Amino acid sequence: MKIAIIGFGAAAIGFIEKVKDAGIEVHVFEKSKDIYSSSISGIRADGKLFVSSDMGGELDVDLKLQKDLVDFWISKTDNNSVETGKSFANPDYYKQFYSKGFMPILSDFYHLGTDQLKEVLYNIFEEYKNNKNIHFHFNKNIKSFEVNNGDAIIEGEKFEKVYVAVGRSGHKLVKELMSNYPEFVVDSSKVDLGIRYEVPNHIVDDLNREMYEFKVKFKSKTGYMVRTFCNNPSGYVVTENYGDFKTVNGHSKLKEKSQNTNFAILTTVQLTEPFNDPIGYGSHIAKMSNLLAGDKVILQTYSHFKNSKRTKNLYRVMPTLPESQYILGDVNLAFPRRIVESIVDFVDNLDTVVPGIANPDNLVYAPEIKFYSNTLNNDLVDSVKFIGDCSGYTRSIIYATAHGYLEAEKLIENNQ
Ligand SMILES: Cc1cc2nc3c(=O)[nH]c(=O)nc-3n(C[C@H](O)[C@H](O)[C@H](O)COP(=O)(O)OP(=O)(O)OC[C@H]3O[C@@H](n4cnc5c(N)ncnc54)[C@H](O)[C@@H]3O)c2cc1C
């Protein structure tokens, strides 16, 4: 059997890990020019691995498989060094957050760190490359493919099955496929819009020591659900370039540490018919923010964000994002009011549990946007499967790895 995988990210790795000794000929098409080239993804920046049934995707992945996959990733480091923690293992913290209306999310986490991910990817790639059944084709940005008599035709070559594993950065290919086969789309209505928040470490020291990654959800007075995401103790804020717009993100390193902690505060916007373009909606807001900031991102103090005033000076908290990448401004000129109100409600309530979190000079960066891919139907065409984030079922390294792994398991079973 000869199959193709488009994209070499977490889902493709989970898939290949399962299929590598099954005697199946696997061709991997990856748009980057080699294994080191960057694409925006957590297996190239940050690398936090979570074991949780409450986050990571809309997929049932049992906790044992999640932990096995964490061990797989850790086994590819050179000396097994990772930071680890459990969120809300301490019932006192759980109760404190719960009593103030927050929904604490339970998870175990393992942090590889940006600096270690290169060697992890290199070690995985070296092993797969030496397997005679696995063939890598770099520099192949697949823009489309055809399905003909049950086979998928990619770059003129025939494959019995194609596994599309292009993550979110491959949204153009997915969009192109959807324009030819709209019946693949099961659901397309959600987007997470918000900010990256940065505070001095000492404000969240206890929390960081206790659990490193604190994840909570909160139903705000606007009715929107707001959540924290991707906490980076002693971390750095960075920008992400999507080609036609820039957003903010954060990461942390195993060795180099800053004085600040950053995390995302995201509002989930779920709209109904006739709305069907969450990526378009999010992109427009991102572009509007960039437009105001001269193609950069906006930085504002919390009190100005809350009171809709342009920030002109900072006070005690100094940004970890280099000055060349932001403009001091007013996020309110780009964000819908309901989103700003939801975030303010969240921060002000969080301050009752974590005093100082709503300090007027804490920093707000915008836009931070998390796109949900459309949820796609994997049972529609036998030769075309979507795995990982582009399928709409996953949003994390471990869930994407698991999705690839589970789909490979099905392939092997059906091929016997
Ligand atoms: C900056 C950042 C940090 C993150 N940090 C974390 C984290 O710490 N922990 C966590 O659990 N999750 C994190 N995530 C999310 C996580 O990276 C994803 O959920 C996960 O990598 C999804 O795996 P995937 O295989 O679906 O896609 P990816 O890992 O993104 O892989 C997709 C691959 O497909 C390639 N590709 C795209 N389009 C094409 C095309 N047309 N032709 C050929 N190749 C193509 C890309 O170059 C890429 O290599 C982060 C995401 C980002 C953007």
The ligand as a MOL file (V3000), in Angstrom:
LIG
                    3D

  0  0  0     0  0            999 V3000
M  V30 BEGIN CTAB
M  V30 COUNTS 53 58 0 0 0
M  V30 BEGIN ATOM
M  V30 1 C 3.3750 29.4770 18.3550 0
M  V30 2 C 2.6040 28.2690 18.7830 0
M  V30 3 C 2.9010 27.6720 19.9920 0
M  V30 4 C 2.1790 26.5620 20.4060 0
M  V30 5 N 2.5240 25.9680 21.5750 0
M  V30 6 C 1.9080 24.8320 21.9410 0
M  V30 7 C 2.2940 24.1590 23.1270 0
M  V30 8 O 3.1940 24.5900 23.8490 0
M  V30 9 N 1.6340 23.0110 23.4540 0
M  V30 10 C 0.6410 22.4760 22.6830 0
M  V30 11 O 0.0970 21.4200 23.0310 0
M  V30 12 N 0.2660 23.0920 21.5330 0
M  V30 13 C 0.8800 24.2370 21.1520 0
M  V30 14 N 0.5020 24.8430 19.9830 0
M  V30 15 C -0.4830 24.1540 19.1250 0
M  V30 16 C 0.2310 22.9630 18.4350 0
M  V30 17 O 1.3990 23.4210 17.8070 0
M  V30 18 C -0.6650 22.3080 17.4250 0
M  V30 19 O -1.8880 21.9520 18.0450 0
M  V30 20 C -0.0220 21.0480 16.8110 0
M  V30 21 O 1.2990 21.2880 16.3650 0
M  V30 22 C -0.8810 20.5840 15.6460 0
M  V30 23 O -0.2350 19.5610 14.9620 0
M  V30 24 P -0.5000 19.3690 13.3970 0
M  V30 25 O 0.3400 18.2150 12.9680 0
M  V30 26 O -1.9360 19.3550 13.1460 0
M  V30 27 O 0.0730 20.7010 12.7130 0
M  V30 28 P 1.5440 21.2940 12.7410 0
M  V30 29 O 2.3250 20.7380 13.8700 0
M  V30 30 O 1.3600 22.7600 12.6290 0
M  V30 31 O 2.1980 20.7510 11.3920 0
M  V30 32 C 1.7060 21.0810 10.1210 0
M  V30 33 C 2.8320 20.9310 9.1110 0
M  V30 34 O 2.2740 21.0270 7.8030 0
M  V30 35 C 3.1190 21.8270 6.9810 0
M  V30 36 N 2.2730 22.3820 5.9120 0
M  V30 37 C 1.3070 23.3390 6.0280 0
M  V30 38 N 0.7010 23.5400 4.8280 0
M  V30 39 C 1.2960 22.7130 3.9460 0
M  V30 40 C 1.0970 22.4750 2.5630 0
M  V30 41 N 0.1630 23.1140 1.8600 0
M  V30 42 N 1.8920 21.5460 1.9500 0
M  V30 43 C 2.8520 20.8760 2.6650 0
M  V30 44 N 3.0780 21.0860 3.9840 0
M  V30 45 C 2.3050 21.9680 4.6210 0
M  V30 46 C 3.6760 22.8560 7.9410 0
M  V30 47 O 4.8670 23.4350 7.4530 0
M  V30 48 C 3.8890 22.0330 9.2030 0
M  V30 49 O 5.1620 21.4590 9.2440 0
M  V30 50 C 1.1580 25.9990 19.5810 0
M  V30 51 C 0.8600 26.6130 18.3670 0
M  V30 52 C 1.5560 27.7320 17.9760 0
M  V30 53 C 1.1890 28.3820 16.6840 0
M  V30 END ATOM
M  V30 BEGIN BOND
M  V30 1 1 1 2
M  V30 2 1 2 3
M  V30 3 2 2 52
M  V30 4 2 3 4
M  V30 5 1 4 5
M  V30 6 1 4 50
M  V30 7 2 5 6
M  V30 8 1 6 7
M  V30 9 1 6 13
M  V30 10 2 7 8
M  V30 11 1 7 9
M  V30 12 1 9 10
M  V30 13 2 10 11
M  V30 14 1 10 12
M  V30 15 2 12 13
M  V30 16 1 13 14
M  V30 17 1 14 15
M  V30 18 1 14 50
M  V30 19 1 15 16
M  V30 20 1 16 17
M  V30 21 1 16 18
M  V30 22 1 18 19
M  V30 23 1 18 20
M  V30 24 1 20 21
M  V30 25 1 20 22
M  V30 26 1 22 23
M  V30 27 1 23 24
M  V30 28 2 24 25
M  V30 29 1 24 26
M  V30 30 1 24 27
M  V30 31 1 27 28
M  V30 32 2 28 29
M  V30 33 1 28 30
M  V30 34 1 28 31
M  V30 35 1 31 32
M  V30 36 1 32 33
M  V30 37 1 33 34
M  V30 38 1 33 48
M  V30 39 1 34 35
M  V30 40 1 35 36
M  V30 41 1 35 46
M  V30 42 1 36 37
M  V30 43 1 36 45
M  V30 44 2 37 38
M  V30 45 1 38 39
M  V30 46 1 39 40
M  V30 47 2 39 45
M  V30 48 1 40 41
M  V30 49 2 40 42
M  V30 50 1 42 43
M  V30 51 2 43 44
M  V30 52 1 44 45
M  V30 53 1 46 47
M  V30 54 1 46 48
M  V30 55 1 48 49
M  V30 56 2 50 51
M  V30 57 1 51 52
M  V30 58 1 52 53
M  V30 END BOND
M  V30 END CTAB
M  END
